[in-house]
Amino acid sequence: MSISNSLQTQLQPLVEKLREEEGINQQISTADPLLADEACAALPGLNERGDTSALLHILNQLIIRARNIEAPGFIDTSAAIRDICMFGGSLVRFGIEPEDVVTEFGATLIRLSAHINAQIPRDSFTDYTVRNPTGQRERKFTSVDEEVIFIASLRQGMKALDRCVEYLVQAYLHPLASSEFAQYCQGATSAFQEMIDAIVKVKRTITPEAFTHNIRPYFEPFKVDGKPYGAPSGAEMSILNLDQILWGADSQEELYRIYFQANVARLPSVFRELGRIFEGRQPLIALVKDRMTSGGALRADERESIEELHQFLTKIYSFRMPHYKVAEDNVKLRLQETMGEKEVKGSSGFGLAEVKYVLEQTIEARQVTAQALAP
């Protein structure tokens, strides 16, 4: 396995950007360019009372303030999109399209999104988690404890995943026959365990009923310039990049490619750029397969590297299997409550088929490393 100088040149600056991402997210979480702290603190109560008049009034005020901000930078623009969409999502919860009742709602989101080169003119899962303030300033839709746990746990998980991506990119930049490859895979495994710990807390404390009835209703599409855009979704996580680097970069499977492109478009720019660079390249599993077919016994350093990659894939599998079960339970509950009248999709617009596919690919990749290590 050898990496070209041109690929090294493309990836090394992105490794530095990955390290900077947490600081950027922290700055956005601190920002309140629309002076929305007080309104956001009141949002759970307004939603619980169904006070759509107040929601509409506040959203109008936020749009006016956004229009009057002079030359906003990346941080303030991102925070403005986050806060506007909290109220947009709340109105949709009550069957009201924000664009139909708030002058310049769509135009404002289009302008702000273009200013920061965002591909989707609305908020993302990143905004709801790592770019969301903590403590009394936290933006949330409800006053239920489950949403507080949901946000905090996913915030922790997102941060860990982003570090995981950095480690895996670094591993890709080194040959299998190097101690660095094994060390970076080991770092990725450790970071991924932090993400699992966060998700386990969600699973243990938030029932499918609590999620479906209290939190999920606020994550529905709304229209911008007449076109519906999906709400933030757990599919919008940098695990997309991990899958691509591990096994998906050269995939021609239409289901996967549509799923990947739709969700990576909603990630911060550094992850979108990584997705573009790795598109069509050999993923790590393909490189392991090449080594297996080249003949000859594995060297000690190659075996150590593949063992660490196997451990990483095992860790991902240990997340993916119960995650699929949770998704399946939520789908079953919603099917029961709607009497199966319509197909159940997540807030991303995708269903169980995509969740099952990435689980199956993880299993297959893990089988490759297990075969490579077999005596």
N, C-alpha and C positions, 0 to 999 in steps of 0.2 A: 504493500500500500504506500503510494507516494503522492504527495499533494503538490500541484504545480505552484510556481511562484506567483502566477496571476491570482490563483484562488487564495493563497496566503495574503496577498495584498488586499484583496476584497474583504476577507474575514477579520483580519486583525483590528481594523478600526471599529468594526461592529462589536468585537469583544469589549473594547473600551466603552462603547455606547451602552452595552448591556450593564456594565458596572455603574454607569451614571443614571440608569433608569429609575432606581429606587429614590434617588435624591430628587429627580424631576417629579415623580409621583407625590413625594412629600410636600414639595412646593405647591403643587396643584391642590392638595388636600387642605393646605393652609389658606389658600386664596379665597376671597369673597368679593369679587369685583362688582357683583350686582347687589351687594348689601342684603343678601338673602338669608343670613343666619337666623334672624327672628322668624321669618316666614317659614323656613324649613323646620324650625323647632315646633311650629304650630301645625305642620303638615299632618302628622299622625292623627291629631284630634279632628282636623277638618275632614280627613278621609273617613274616620270612624263615624262622624256625624253625617257624612254624605253632603257636606256643604259645598256644592259645586259653584255657587255664586261667589264664595270667597276664593275658591281655587281659581276661578276665571279672573277675578279682579287681580289677584297676586300675579298670575301669569302675564296679564296685560302689563303690569308694572315692570316685571322683569324684562319683557321684550323692549319696552321703552328705554329702560336703563341700558340694555345691551346695545341699542341703537345709538345711544349718546356717549358710549365709551370711545375715547379718542385713541386710535392706533394701539389696540390691545395687543400684548405679546402672547406668546404661546401659553404661558401659565394661566393668565387671566382668561384667555379665550376658552381654554379647556375647562376651567372651573365654571365659566358661564354656561357652556353647553350642558355640563353635568346638572346644574341647578334648574335650568329651563326645562330639561327633560324629566326631572323629578315631578314637576307639576303637570307636564304634558302626559306622562304616564298615569298620573292620578286621575286626570279628566277622562282618559280612555277607560279606566277602571269603571267609570259610571256611564259608559256608552257615548261619550262626547268626543268627537274629533277636534283636537285643539286648532287645527288649521281652519276649521269651519267657523270658529267663533272668536279667534284671536287674530287681529290684524297683524300681518307681517310675521306670524309665527314661523311659517315655512321659509320665508325669505331670510329671516334672521339666522335660522339654523344653517341654511345653505351658505350664507356669507361667513359665518363664524367657522364652519367646517372647512371651507376653502382656505381661510386664513391660516389654518394649521395643517393643511394638506391631508385632512381626514377623508377617507373614501366613503364614509357613511355619515349623512347629516343628522346624526342623533347620538345619544349616549351609548356607552358600551359597558361590558362587565367590568372593565378596568376602572371606569368612573365610579361604579357602585361599590367597589371594593378598595383597591389600593389608592385611589384618588379621592376617596371619601374621607372627610375629617373624622377624627375620633372624639370620644367623650361627648360633651353637651352639644357640640357642633355637628355631630354625625347626621347625615342625611338618611332618613328612613321613612318608609311609607306608613308604618303602623307603630303601635306602642307595645306590641307583644314581645315577650322576652326572646321568642324564637328568632325574630328578625335580627335582634342585636347579636345573638350567637352566630347566626347565618353570616352576617357581614364580617364579624371579627374573625371567624374561622376561615372564611374564604380569603380575607385579606392576608392572613398568615400563609395560606396555601399558595396564593398567587406570588407572593414574594419568594417563597421557596422554589417554586417552579422556574421563576426567572433566573435564579442562581443556577438551577439545574441545567437550563439551556446554555448558559455560559460555559459550564464544565463540559458539556457534551460537544460544543463547538471546539473547545480546546482539545478534546480527545481526537476529534476528526482531523485536526491539524498535525497529529503525530502518527507515525507508523505503528502498526500492531506490535512490532518487535521493538517496543520502547517502554521504559518504566513510566514515562509521562502519560501514555495512553491509559494504562491501568490506574494510575493515580487520579486522573481526571474522571474516569468512569466511577471510581470509588467515591469521589466528591459528589458526583451526580446522584449516586445511590443514597448517600447521606441526606442530601437536600430533598430528594423525593420522599424520603421517610417523613420529613417535616410536613410535607404536603399531605401525606396520608394521615398523619396525626390530626391535622386540621379537619379533614373530611370525615374521619371517624367520629369526631366530636359532633359534627353536623348530623351524621346518621344516628347517633345515640340519643340526641336531644330533640331532634325535629322529626316528628312523625309525618308520613305521607299526607295525612289529613291536615295537619297544621300547615304544611307547605302549600298544599293545593288550595286550601280555603283562605289562608291569611296572607300569604306572600305572593304566590303565583298570579293572582288576578291583576297585579300591577305591572306585569310584564307581558304586555300585548303590543302588537304593531300599532304605530300611528303614521298618518300620511304627512309627507313633506313634499310640497309642490305636486300634490295629487298622487304621489307614489307611496305605497306602504313600505315602511322599514321596520324590520323585526326589532323586538326589545332585547336588552342585554340578556345574555345566555351563558351558562356554564361551558358551552362549546367554545366560547371565545377566551381560551386560556392558552398559554404558550406551550402546553403539552402538544399542541398542533405541530410546533417546530420540532419537538422531541421525536414524535412519530415520523415526521418527514426525514429527519437525519438518520433515524434508526432503520426504517424499512420503506418509507413512502416516497422518497424523492423521485424515483424512476417509475412509479406506478402509473399504469394506463387505465386503471379501473375507474369508470365514469362516476360511480357512486362516491368513491373516495375523493376524486378530484373536485367534484362539485362541492362536497362538504368542506374540503380543505380551503378552497378559494373563497367560498362565501364567508367563512369564519376568520381566516387569517386577515381578510380585508378590514376587520374591525379591531385588530390589535394595534398597539403603538407602532410607529414607523420602523423601529429597529427590527421588530419581529417580522414585519411585512418584507423588509429588505432581505432578511435571512431566508425567508420563504422563496423569494425571487432567485437568490444566488444558488440555493440548493436544488431548485427545480431542474429535473432531468439528470442530476448527477447520481452516481452510485451511492446508495445508502450504506451504512456500516454493515448491515447484514449481507449485502451483495459482496462487499469486500471480504468478509469472512468466508463466504462460499467460494470466492476465487482462490483464497488461500487453501481451502480444503481440496480443491481440484488440481492445485499446482503440484501435488505430490510431496512426499517427504514428511517426516514426523514434525510436530510442532516444536519449536524451540521453547526453552523455559520462559523467556519473556513474552513470546506469543501466547503461550498457554495462560500465563498470568493475566494478560490483557483480555483474552476471550472469557476467562473465568469471571473477571470483574464486569465485563459486558453482560454476561449471563446473569450475574447477581442483580444488575440494574434492570434487566428485562423481567426478572422474577419479581422485583419490587413493583414495577409497573403493572404486571399481571395481578399482583395481590391487591392493587387498587381497582383495576378494571373489572375484575369479576364481581366484587360486591357492588361496584358502581352500576353495573348493568342490572343487577338484581333490584337496586333502589329505583332505577329508571323504570324498570318493568312494573314494580309495585305501584309507582305513581300513575303509569299509563293504565293499569288495571283499575285503579280507583276512579280515574276520570272516565273510563269507558263505562263502569258501573253507574256512575252518576249521570251520564248522558244517555244511558241505555244503548250505548254503542251506535248512536246515530251518526257520528262523524269520526273520521280518522283523528287520532290524538297525536299532536306534535308538541315539541318543546317550544320555548319562547324563541329559539333560533330558527324555527320553521322545519327542523329535522326531527325524525322519530327514532324508534328503536333500531331500525335497520342499520343506521350509521354507527350507533353505539356498539352493536353486535359486530359490525365489520372491523372496527379498530381493535376490539377484544380478540377476534380471530387472528388478525395480523400479528398482534403481540404474542399470541400463543405460538404461531408458526415461526416467528423470529426467535423465540426462546428455544424452540425445538432445534433450530439450526445451530445455535451455540452449544446446546447439549450434545448434539451429534459430533460437533467439532472436538469436544472434550472427552468423548467416549474413548475407552481404552482400545 
